[in-house]
Amino acid sequence: MRAVFLDYDTVSNGDLNVSGLRAAVEQLELFDLDEAKMPQQMRDADIVLVNKLALNRELLQGAAKLKLITLAATGTNNVDLVAARERGIGVCNLRAYCTASVAQHAWALILSLTQHIPEYSRLSRDGSWVRDEAKAVLAHPVRELNARIFGVIGWGELGKATARIAEGFGMQVIVANRPGGARSDGRLDLDQLLRVADIVSCHCPLTDATRGMIGARELGLMKPDALLINTARGALIDSAALAAALRAGRLGGAGLDVLPEEPPVHGNPLLDADIPNLLVTPHVAWAAREARQRCLDEMAENIRDFRRGGRRGRVV
């Protein structure tokens, strides 16, 4: 079987071992991301490996030999699953490969905002500490996390891992009923959670029900010193509404690893330099080297299982 990885450069910069993938197929070609070349690269492929590129109906129809799509991610938004199902093309995704990496990044954002690490680092280096020690040391409010409330939206692998760290800080964990999901005993409706949580961390998938689930109204329910963290999908939050809330001082801060458009080639209100108490990273929470290696290894195992007739990792 011939397999092609259409955007391998979005997963590795040469630091990963691909021997497992090569052993899973007879022929493996690794390509850098180039949308214009996708139809040609896919034309005679039996298996397509992909991370970020979108596989629409037209591309799938042009790949006559295609039998399996193996995603280097958990999300499946970039594949036309209906078209794949119609063609009898299997689709596999990954789960739990980057749990430690994402939880670690979410807490890097939380701690940076809570301790005002970027701001205090700047005060140390720009001479402020030397000029006025008292003013520099007390320039930004620092609070303890112990006994505060950590709210989770999306009680899956990532939400649970992030919550376990919150418990290590002595925080009380509460969980929201996800919009569009089944109600569960012991969980709060989203509005209730937003009202009481000191930190709200998003870990749910992007669906019709969760798109824009945190907008101006929802932000208005939150405590004025609360933090909003999103390492899930950018479109869960209304970017303009969040920018306005931060500028107006109606929210303590926000840490985002995702935006609705990635990369944001058409801009985004949250990229303006004058927004206070905001950290934005370019969707790197998953990108620890160990997680990326695990990603390749899990993709290889999905391919091997598919060739044995199994359904490991299958969503279609």
LINTA-V823373 format. One record per backbone hydrogen bond with DSSP energy under -1.0 kcal/mol. NH is the residue of the N-H (numbers start at 1). CO is the residue of the C=O. E is the energy in kcal/mol with one decimal. If there is no record, write none. Layout:
nh: (NH/NH)
co: (CO/CO)
e: (E/E)
This chain:
nh: (3/4/5/6/8/10/11/12/22/23/27/29/31/37/38/41/42/43/45/46/47/48/49/50/55/60/61/62/63/66/67/68/69/70/71/72/79/80/81/84/85/86/87/89/90/92/93/94/102/103/104/105/106/107/108/109/110/111/112/113/114/115/117/120/121/122/123/124/125/126/129/131/132/136/137/138/139/147/148/150/151/152/153/156/160/161/162/163/164/165/166/167/168/170/171/172/174/176/177/181/187/188/193/194/195/196/197/198/199/200/201/202/203/211/212/213/214/219/220/221/226/227/228/229/230/231/236/237/238/242/243/244/245/246/247/248/249/250/252/253/254/255/256/257/265/267/271/272/275/279/281/283/283/287/292/293/294/295/296/297/298/299/300/301/302/303/304/305/306/307/309/310/314/315/316)
co: (27/47/29/49/31/7/8/8/18/19/1/3/5/34/35/37/38/39/42/2/2/68/4/70/78/56/57/58/60/63/46/46/90/48/92/50/76/55/79/80/81/82/83/84/67/69/313/73/98/99/100/101/102/103/104/105/106/107/108/109/110/111/112/116/117/118/119/120/121/122/123/127/128/132/133/134/136/170/145/172/199/174/201/154/156/157/158/159/160/161/162/163/164/167/166/148/150/152/188/178/184/175/189/190/191/192/193/149/149/227/151/229/153/207/235/210/236/215/216/218/223/198/253/200/255/202/233/234/214/238/239/240/241/242/243/244/246/245/226/226/277/228/279/230/263/264/268/269/272/254/256/257/281/284/288/289/290/291/292/293/294/295/296/297/298/299/300/301/302/303/306/305/311/91/91)
e: (-3.2/-2.2/-2.9/-2.4/-2.0/-2.0/-1.9/-2.1/-2.5/-2.0/-2.0/-2.2/-2.7/-1.3/-1.1/-2.5/-2.3/-1.1/-1.8/-2.4/-1.9/-2.5/-3.2/-1.9/-3.3/-2.2/-2.5/-1.4/-1.1/-1.2/-3.1/-1.6/-2.7/-3.0/-3.0/-2.6/-1.8/-2.4/-1.5/-2.1/-2.4/-2.4/-1.8/-2.9/-2.5/-2.8/-2.5/-2.3/-2.7/-2.5/-2.2/-2.0/-2.7/-2.0/-1.6/-2.2/-2.2/-2.7/-2.0/-2.2/-2.8/-2.7/-1.7/-2.7/-2.4/-1.8/-2.1/-1.7/-1.4/-2.2/-1.9/-2.3/-2.5/-2.3/-2.8/-1.6/-1.2/-2.3/-2.3/-3.4/-3.6/-2.4/-2.4/-1.2/-2.6/-1.9/-2.3/-2.0/-2.0/-1.1/-1.5/-2.2/-1.3/-1.7/-2.2/-2.8/-2.7/-2.6/-3.2/-2.6/-1.7/-2.7/-2.2/-2.6/-1.5/-1.2/-2.3/-2.1/-1.7/-2.6/-2.9/-2.7/-3.4/-1.9/-2.9/-2.1/-2.1/-2.8/-1.7/-1.1/-1.7/-2.2/-1.8/-3.2/-2.4/-1.2/-1.6/-1.6/-2.6/-2.2/-2.5/-2.2/-2.2/-2.3/-2.3/-2.0/-1.1/-2.5/-1.3/-1.2/-2.1/-2.4/-3.0/-2.6/-2.4/-2.0/-2.1/-1.1/-1.2/-2.3/-2.7/-1.1/-1.9/-1.8/-2.3/-2.3/-2.2/-2.0/-1.8/-2.4/-2.6/-2.2/-2.2/-1.9/-2.2/-2.1/-2.5/-2.4/-2.3/-2.3/-1.5/-3.0/-1.9/-3.0/-1.4)
